[in-house]
């Protein structure tokens, strides 16, 4: 009886191992890949010196800031005004 339990445990372990390997070989799902695979340029805020992605910046006359509050604190204004 012990032998049959041991064989059953071995087959169960092999089944789990094979199942895990087959899932890993399929590759990442399409939803797991980032929508924008091109890298973003990182820029430095002139007020606080924190680096942030360029497309998330707030434009000022003197440069690109990390937020509108830092643009105002630096005494800069929006180029649209």
C-alpha positions in Angstrom: 0.0 0.0 0.0 2.8 2.4 0.8 4.3 1.7 -2.6 1.1 2.8 -4.4 0.9 6.0 -2.3 4.6 6.7 -3.2 4.0 6.1 -6.9 0.9 8.4 -6.8 2.9 11.2 -5.1 5.7 10.9 -7.7 3.2 11.0 -10.6 1.4 14.0 -9.1 4.7 15.8 -8.6 5.7 15.1 -12.2 2.3 16.3 -13.4 2.7 19.6 -11.5 6.3 20.1 -12.7 5.3 19.5 -16.4 2.2 21.7 -16.1 4.4 24.5 -14.7 7.0 24.2 -17.5 4.3 24.2 -20.2 2.9 27.5 -18.8 6.3 29.1 -18.7 7.1 28.2 -22.4 4.1 30.0 -23.8 5.6 33.4 -23.1 4.0 36.5 -21.7 0.4 37.2 -22.5 -0.4 40.2 -24.8 -1.9 42.1 -21.8 1.4 41.8 -19.9 3.4 43.7 -22.5 3.5 47.4 -22.0 1.4 49.4 -24.5 4.2 51.8 -25.3 7.5 49.9 -25.8 9.6 52.9 -26.8 11.7 54.4 -24.0 10.8 57.8 -22.6 13.4 60.5 -22.2 14.1 61.4 -18.6 14.5 65.1 -17.7 15.4 67.0 -14.6 13.1 69.5 -12.9 15.0 72.8 -12.5 13.4 73.5 -9.2 13.7 70.2 -7.2 16.3 68.3 -9.4 14.1 65.2 -9.6 14.2 63.2 -12.8 10.8 62.4 -14.4 9.6 61.2 -17.9 9.5 64.0 -20.4 6.0 63.4 -21.5 4.7 63.9 -17.9 6.3 67.4 -17.5 4.7 70.8 -17.2 6.1 73.3 -19.7 7.4 76.6 -18.5 9.3 79.4 -20.3 12.5 78.5 -18.6 12.2 74.7 -18.9 10.2 71.6 -18.1 9.0 71.1 -14.5 7.7 68.1 -12.7 4.6 69.9 -11.6 2.7 73.2 -11.9 3.5 74.0 -8.3 7.2 73.8 -8.9 6.9 75.9 -12.1 5.1 78.6 -10.0 7.6 78.3 -7.1 10.5 78.8 -9.5 8.9 82.1 -10.7 8.3 80.7 -14.1 5.1 81.0 -16.1 3.3 79.0 -18.7 4.4 79.8 -22.3 0.7 80.0 -23.3 0.0 83.1 -21.0 
